[in-house]
């Protein structure tokens, strides 16, 4: 099965008018394009194999060997025609994923289409689009199988989303209290999990709770952003997390006021 990818760029970038492909202008972007394809292929293999991945790691190695081999430059514009290939080591036969080049390239085009429209989908694809030289006003991608075109992705001006470097997220840590910090310093709680020791910025009340739980296994919920971890909830690990509702929060806080208004 022969999988071809054709990429066409149009615009005012240096070399476009002369139908010349500048390696200094397009080299970094082409490197990112190959990296994106290999990452997508690796993820496809991981999803397909699940827990068996550790025992059949050679298939992930195959995904990392996916390549974009340029066979010709487009004559009527600037771009290239290429084959999506797998560099199979001598003596190996990867029949399980014969359709990996097609599936990975299809996913690659999905991500290019989404990221060009501002939909955050794939960081490496976003890096590829951002690394293209300025002056490109239109891009077209064609995917072919055995000479038949399977799909086309075409767009003009891109609206790439600006993603903050470190988005905050909620993390859970289960382990034992191994230390605390007191005022006038920074109130902190240190928890040792199975794999690491984490330092969580806390309130004085949370430090007191940590001292009470120092002999027990604890569960901590924290907001993580970069190297900062802010403790939200600290409790014994066997207890369920208390998830308050909007109604409960309102009536719990304003119960007295509401009762007086009702009289």
Protein Blocks (a to p, Z undefined) as FASTA:
>chain_A
ZZddddddedjbehklnopacfklmmmmmmmmmmmmmmmmmmmmmmmnmmmmmmmmmmmm
mmmmgccddfbdcfkbgcddddddddddehiacfklmmlmmmmmmmmmmmmmmmmnopaf
blklmmmmmmpcehiabdcddddeehiafbdcddfddcddcddfbacdddddddddfbdc
ddfbdcddddddfkbccdddddfklmmmmmmmmmpccddddddehjbccdfbdcdfkbcc
ddddfklmmmmmmmmmmmmmmZZ
